[in-house]
């Protein structure tokens, strides 16, 4: 009877470790996707800079409006990617608790916080670009586009910070002694 209890305890311990390892793999997958989407937000926001510069400083209304439409399209894609990143970052932050590594939890919280900031900045910039595309004169169009440019810079910074935190969280989620926490 004692052997059966021992075998049962060992098997429960083994299954628990498998479950924890599986949760860590889920976390790694989600946090890698957060990084991918945040890099996409950063790249899309960065690639719309030439068009937003033209829209902000061009002297012809028709050229500025055409550039505004290009910025609107790219900014919409950036907002969609940022929304997806926030959802994945939230799930990854929850799954990081199952992993049990302090660094993974800490950096996943940072990744989520910066992803939320990037989404909020992207959404605000998108609203300004929408207002610029509806503007009836060049002055209003340029006002909204310049305002959006400042916000886009903040979105890029937040997206880069989130991608960096996601990368560190992914790297930290290892149960090897090579790069896991040594202060335990």
C-alpha positions as a Python dict, from the first residue, in 0.01 Angstrom:
ca = {
    (1, 'X'): (0, 0, 0),
    (2, 'X'): (288, 239, 78),
    (3, 'X'): (442, 170, -264),
    (4, 'X'): (115, 259, -436),
    (5, 'X'): (97, 591, -249),
    (6, 'X'): (458, 663, -339),
    (7, 'X'): (397, 584, -705),
    (8, 'X'): (85, 799, -698),
    (9, 'X'): (274, 1095, -544),
    (10, 'X'): (556, 1062, -797),
    (11, 'X'): (312, 1046, -1087),
    (12, 'X'): (122, 1353, -958),
    (13, 'X'): (450, 1542, -924),
    (14, 'X'): (551, 1437, -1276),
    (15, 'X'): (216, 1541, -1425),
    (16, 'X'): (229, 1874, -1242),
    (17, 'X'): (573, 1948, -1384),
    (18, 'X'): (449, 1859, -1734),
    (19, 'X'): (152, 2092, -1691),
    (20, 'X'): (379, 2375, -1574),
    (21, 'X'): (613, 2318, -1866),
    (22, 'X'): (317, 2323, -2106),
    (23, 'X'): (196, 2651, -1954),
    (24, 'X'): (543, 2796, -2004),
    (25, 'X'): (536, 2694, -2370),
    (26, 'X'): (196, 2861, -2410),
    (27, 'X'): (337, 3173, -2244),
    (28, 'X'): (641, 3174, -2473),
    (29, 'X'): (419, 3145, -2778),
    (30, 'X'): (192, 3428, -2668),
    (31, 'X'): (474, 3661, -2566),
    (32, 'X'): (650, 3595, -2897),
    (33, 'X'): (330, 3699, -3076),
    (34, 'X'): (315, 4016, -2863),
    (35, 'X'): (666, 4100, -2981),
    (36, 'X'): (570, 4030, -3343),
    (37, 'X'): (261, 4253, -3330),
    (38, 'X'): (442, 4534, -3149),
    (39, 'X'): (719, 4530, -3407),
    (40, 'X'): (450, 4543, -3674),
    (41, 'X'): (296, 4850, -3505),
    (42, 'X'): (637, 5013, -3489),
    (43, 'X'): (716, 4935, -3854),
    (44, 'X'): (377, 5049, -3982),
    (45, 'X'): (396, 5369, -3783),
    (46, 'X'): (749, 5432, -3901),
    (47, 'X'): (662, 5361, -4266),
    (48, 'X'): (387, 5622, -4268),
    (49, 'X'): (626, 5901, -4174),
    (50, 'X'): (698, 6017, -4532),
    (51, 'X'): (329, 6039, -4616),
    (52, 'X'): (250, 6218, -4291),
    (53, 'X'): (533, 6466, -4356),
    (54, 'X'): (388, 6541, -4699),
    (55, 'X'): (40, 6581, -4555),
    (56, 'X'): (166, 6804, -4272),
    (57, 'X'): (379, 7043, -4475),
    (58, 'X'): (266, 7036, -4840),
    (59, 'X'): (126, 7356, -4982),
    (60, 'X'): (-127, 7181, -5211),
    (61, 'X'): (-451, 7064, -5054),
    (62, 'X'): (-506, 6778, -5301),
    (63, 'X'): (-158, 6632, -5244),
    (64, 'X'): (-194, 6665, -4867),
    (65, 'X'): (-534, 6495, -4872),
    (66, 'X'): (-400, 6206, -5083),
    (67, 'X'): (-113, 6156, -4836),
    (68, 'X'): (-360, 6171, -4549),
    (69, 'X'): (-556, 5881, -4700),
    (70, 'X'): (-234, 5676, -4717),
    (71, 'X'): (-158, 5754, -4353),
    (72, 'X'): (-516, 5663, -4258),
    (73, 'X'): (-481, 5320, -4416),
    (74, 'X'): (-148, 5242, -4251),
    (75, 'X'): (-256, 5381, -3915),
    (76, 'X'): (-568, 5163, -3924),
    (77, 'X'): (-348, 4857, -3971),
    (78, 'X'): (-126, 4970, -3682),
    (79, 'X'): (-428, 5010, -3452),
    (80, 'X'): (-548, 4660, -3543),
    (81, 'X'): (-207, 4511, -3469),
    (82, 'X'): (-187, 4702, -3141),
    (83, 'X'): (-531, 4574, -3035),
    (84, 'X'): (-423, 4218, -3105),
    (85, 'X'): (-100, 4269, -2912),
    (86, 'X'): (-288, 4396, -2607),
    (87, 'X'): (-513, 4090, -2604),
    (88, 'X'): (-217, 3855, -2635),
    (89, 'X'): (-15, 4047, -2375),
    (90, 'X'): (-300, 4015, -2128),
    (91, 'X'): (-320, 3640, -2185),
    (92, 'X'): (58, 3606, -2167),
    (93, 'X'): (70, 3800, -1841),
    (94, 'X'): (-187, 3561, -1694),
    (95, 'X'): (4, 3256, -1819),
    (96, 'X'): (334, 3390, -1686),
    (97, 'X'): (204, 3332, -1335),
    (98, 'X'): (180, 2960, -1410),
    (99, 'X'): (543, 2962, -1517),
    (100, 'X'): (646, 3080, -1174),
    (101, 'X'): (954, 3277, -1277),
    (102, 'X'): (964, 3630, -1136),
    (103, 'X'): (1145, 3782, -1434),
    (104, 'X'): (895, 3640, -1681),
    (105, 'X'): (605, 3779, -1478),
    (106, 'X'): (769, 4120, -1436),
    (107, 'X'): (861, 4166, -1801),
    (108, 'X'): (524, 4036, -1922),
    (109, 'X'): (357, 4302, -1706),
    (110, 'X'): (585, 4563, -1865),
    (111, 'X'): (508, 4429, -2213),
    (112, 'X'): (136, 4452, -2144),
    (113, 'X'): (161, 4805, -2001),
    (114, 'X'): (360, 4933, -2298),
    (115, 'X'): (129, 4750, -2543),
    (116, 'X'): (-170, 4926, -2388),
    (117, 'X'): (10, 5260, -2422),
    (118, 'X'): (98, 5184, -2786),
    (119, 'X'): (-264, 5092, -2859),
    (120, 'X'): (-394, 5408, -2694),
    (121, 'X'): (-146, 5631, -2878),
    (122, 'X'): (-222, 5455, -3207),
    (123, 'X'): (-595, 5498, -3157),
    (124, 'X'): (-556, 5865, -3073),
    (125, 'X'): (-334, 5921, -3376),
    (126, 'X'): (-587, 5736, -3594),
    (127, 'X'): (-864, 5967, -3471),
    (128, 'X'): (-652, 6272, -3556),
    (129, 'X'): (-576, 6136, -3903),
    (130, 'X'): (-949, 6071, -3954),
    (131, 'X'): (-1018, 6431, -3857),
    (132, 'X'): (-748, 6545, -4099),
    (133, 'X'): (-899, 6342, -4381),
    (134, 'X'): (-1236, 6509, -4318),
    (135, 'X'): (-1088, 6859, -4304),
    (136, 'X'): (-1221, 7106, -4559),
    (137, 'X'): (-916, 7330, -4569),
    (138, 'X'): (-541, 7289, -4569),
    (139, 'X'): (-486, 7457, -4231),
    (140, 'X'): (-711, 7215, -4042),
    (141, 'X'): (-568, 6916, -4229),
    (142, 'X'): (-214, 7017, -4138),
    (143, 'X'): (-309, 7087, -3776),
    (144, 'X'): (-451, 6738, -3726),
    (145, 'X'): (-166, 6571, -3914),
    (146, 'X'): (101, 6747, -3709),
    (147, 'X'): (-81, 6650, -3393),
    (148, 'X'): (-97, 6291, -3518),
    (149, 'X'): (276, 6294, -3597),
    (150, 'X'): (363, 6376, -3236),
    (151, 'X'): (136, 6100, -3111),
    (152, 'X'): (274, 5851, -3365),
    (153, 'X'): (623, 5909, -3225),
    (154, 'X'): (492, 5813, -2879),
    (155, 'X'): (321, 5506, -3026),
    (156, 'X'): (648, 5395, -3185),
    (157, 'X'): (836, 5441, -2857),
    (158, 'X'): (574, 5242, -2663),
    (159, 'X'): (563, 4967, -2925),
    (160, 'X'): (942, 4934, -2919),
    (161, 'X'): (941, 4922, -2537),
    (162, 'X'): (673, 4654, -2542),
    (163, 'X'): (861, 4446, -2798),
    (164, 'X'): (1177, 4474, -2587),
    (165, 'X'): (995, 4369, -2268),
    (166, 'X'): (833, 4079, -2455),
    (167, 'X'): (1172, 3963, -2581),
    (168, 'X'): (1320, 3972, -2230),
    (169, 'X'): (1013, 3793, -2088),
    (170, 'X'): (1050, 3521, -2351),
    (171, 'X'): (1419, 3486, -2274),
    (172, 'X'): (1351, 3482, -1898),
    (173, 'X'): (1100, 3200, -1919),
    (174, 'X'): (1352, 2924, -1892),
    (175, 'X'): (1391, 2677, -1611),
    (176, 'X'): (1758, 2630, -1695),
    (177, 'X'): (2016, 2782, -1465),
    (178, 'X'): (2192, 2946, -1761),
    (179, 'X'): (1989, 3265, -1759),
    (180, 'X'): (1716, 3212, -1503),
    (181, 'X'): (1710, 3410, -1182),
    (182, 'X'): (2000, 3345, -946),
    (183, 'X'): (1858, 3537, -651),
    (184, 'X'): (1629, 3257, -534),
}
